[in-house]
Amino acid sequence: MTVAPTGWLRTIAAGTLVTASALHVAWGRGSTFPFASDGALTANVVGSSRAPSPASCFGVAACLGMAAAVVAVPARGRLHQLALAALATGFATRATFGFAGRTDLLVPGSASPTFRRNDRRVLSPLCAALALGIAIPTWRDRPTG
């Protein structure tokens, strides 16, 4: 089996989305990994003093899991290409707002200094990498004709 030249990008992006989904499931079940406490988790990942509900963690996990499934295979047809383009655009938008320190405009309450620092150093670069890892294979491997 040969992998398309950009197949490795798809694989890494899908794997990253699966990992993020698993983290959200763990958080929904009460884990604070990789942080020592609920307070540290919410300060670094949420940006407010109030932790999200288990249901919201599971909802995000489901969305990330579905995104991984869409990303894992080469674009097949117009609808699949549109879904991939929407995912890439969403992650690029999230990265842009994060780098600008304004994630709170997308997710009200995500404004603590700890979150903004972590957002600029970790979360926004991750979202930017996901956007590229989705967009490049979608563009390069698109059906022609």
C-alpha positions as CSV (number, residue, x, y, z in Angstrom):
1,M,0.0,0.0,0.0
2,T,1.4,3.4,-1.0
3,V,0.6,6.6,0.8
4,A,-0.2,9.7,-1.1
5,P,2.5,12.4,-0.8
6,T,0.3,14.3,1.6
7,G,-1.2,11.2,3.3
8,W,1.2,11.6,6.2
9,L,-0.2,15.1,6.9
10,R,-3.8,13.6,7.0
11,T,-2.6,10.8,9.3
12,I,-0.9,13.2,11.7
13,A,-3.9,15.6,11.8
14,A,-6.4,12.7,12.3
15,G,-4.2,11.2,15.0
16,T,-4.0,14.6,16.8
17,L,-7.8,15.0,16.6
18,V,-8.3,11.5,18.1
19,T,-5.8,12.3,20.9
20,A,-7.6,15.6,21.6
21,S,-10.9,13.7,21.6
22,A,-9.6,11.2,24.1
23,L,-8.3,14.0,26.4
24,H,-11.8,15.6,26.4
25,V,-13.4,12.2,27.3
26,A,-10.9,11.9,30.2
27,W,-11.7,15.4,31.3
28,G,-15.4,14.6,31.1
29,R,-14.8,11.6,33.4
30,G,-13.0,13.8,36.0
31,S,-9.4,13.5,35.0
32,T,-7.2,16.6,35.2
33,F,-4.4,15.1,33.1
34,P,-1.9,16.6,32.3
35,F,-2.5,19.1,35.2
36,A,-2.3,18.5,38.9
37,S,-5.7,20.0,39.8
38,D,-9.1,21.1,38.4
39,G,-8.0,24.7,39.0
40,A,-4.9,24.2,36.9
41,L,-6.8,22.5,34.1
42,T,-9.5,25.2,33.9
43,A,-6.9,28.0,34.1
44,N,-4.8,26.6,31.3
45,V,-7.4,25.0,29.0
46,V,-10.7,26.8,29.6
47,G,-9.6,30.3,30.7
48,S,-12.2,30.8,33.4
49,S,-12.6,29.6,37.0
50,R,-15.6,27.4,36.0
51,A,-15.0,24.0,34.6
52,P,-17.1,22.8,31.7
53,S,-19.7,20.2,32.4
54,P,-19.0,16.5,31.6
55,A,-21.6,16.7,28.9
56,S,-19.8,19.6,27.2
57,C,-16.5,17.7,27.4
58,F,-18.1,14.7,25.8
59,G,-19.7,16.9,23.1
60,V,-16.4,18.4,22.2
61,A,-14.9,14.9,22.2
62,A,-17.6,13.7,19.8
63,C,-17.0,16.6,17.4
64,L,-13.2,16.0,17.5
65,G,-13.7,12.3,16.8
66,M,-16.0,13.0,13.9
67,A,-13.5,15.5,12.5
68,A,-10.8,12.9,12.8
69,A,-12.9,10.4,10.8
70,V,-13.5,13.1,8.1
71,V,-9.8,14.0,7.9
72,A,-8.4,10.5,8.0
73,V,-9.4,9.7,4.4
74,P,-8.6,11.6,1.1
75,A,-11.3,13.9,-0.1
76,R,-14.0,12.0,-1.8
77,G,-16.5,14.1,-3.7
78,R,-17.6,17.7,-3.2
79,L,-19.3,17.3,0.1
80,H,-16.3,15.7,1.7
81,Q,-14.1,18.5,0.3
82,L,-16.5,21.1,1.7
83,A,-16.4,19.4,5.1
84,L,-12.6,19.4,5.0
85,A,-12.5,23.0,4.0
86,A,-14.8,24.0,6.8
87,L,-12.7,22.1,9.3
88,A,-9.5,23.8,8.1
89,T,-11.2,27.2,8.1
90,G,-12.5,26.6,11.7
91,F,-9.1,25.6,13.0
92,A,-7.4,28.6,11.2
93,T,-10.0,31.0,12.7
94,R,-9.5,29.6,16.2
95,A,-5.7,29.9,15.7
96,T,-6.0,33.5,14.5
97,F,-8.1,34.6,17.4
98,G,-5.8,32.8,19.9
99,F,-2.7,34.4,18.5
100,A,-4.4,37.7,18.8
101,G,-5.2,37.0,22.5
102,R,-9.0,37.2,21.7
103,T,-10.2,33.6,22.0
104,D,-12.8,35.1,24.4
105,L,-14.6,36.5,21.4
106,L,-15.2,33.0,20.2
107,V,-15.5,31.3,23.6
108,P,-16.8,33.8,26.1
109,G,-15.0,33.6,29.5
110,S,-11.7,32.4,28.0
111,A,-9.8,35.4,29.1
112,S,-7.5,34.6,32.1
113,P,-3.9,35.6,31.7
114,T,-2.8,32.0,32.2
115,F,-5.1,30.8,29.5
116,R,-4.0,33.6,27.1
117,R,-0.3,32.7,27.6
118,N,-1.0,29.0,27.1
119,D,-3.3,29.7,24.2
120,R,-0.6,31.7,22.4
121,R,2.2,29.1,23.2
122,V,0.3,25.8,22.7
123,L,-3.3,25.8,21.7
124,S,-3.2,28.3,18.8
125,P,-0.1,26.8,17.2
126,L,-1.8,23.4,17.5
127,C,-4.9,24.8,15.8
128,A,-2.8,26.4,13.1
129,A,-1.0,23.1,12.5
130,L,-4.3,21.2,12.3
131,A,-5.6,23.8,9.8
132,L,-2.5,23.2,7.6
133,G,-2.6,19.5,8.1
134,I,-6.2,19.4,6.8
135,A,-5.9,22.1,4.1
136,I,-2.7,21.0,2.4
137,P,-3.8,17.4,1.6
138,T,-7.3,18.6,0.7
139,W,-5.9,21.0,-1.8
140,R,-3.1,18.8,-3.2
141,D,-5.1,15.6,-3.4
142,R,-8.3,17.1,-4.8
143,P,-9.8,15.3,-7.8
144,T,-9.1,17.1,-11.0
145,G,-11.4,17.5,-14.0
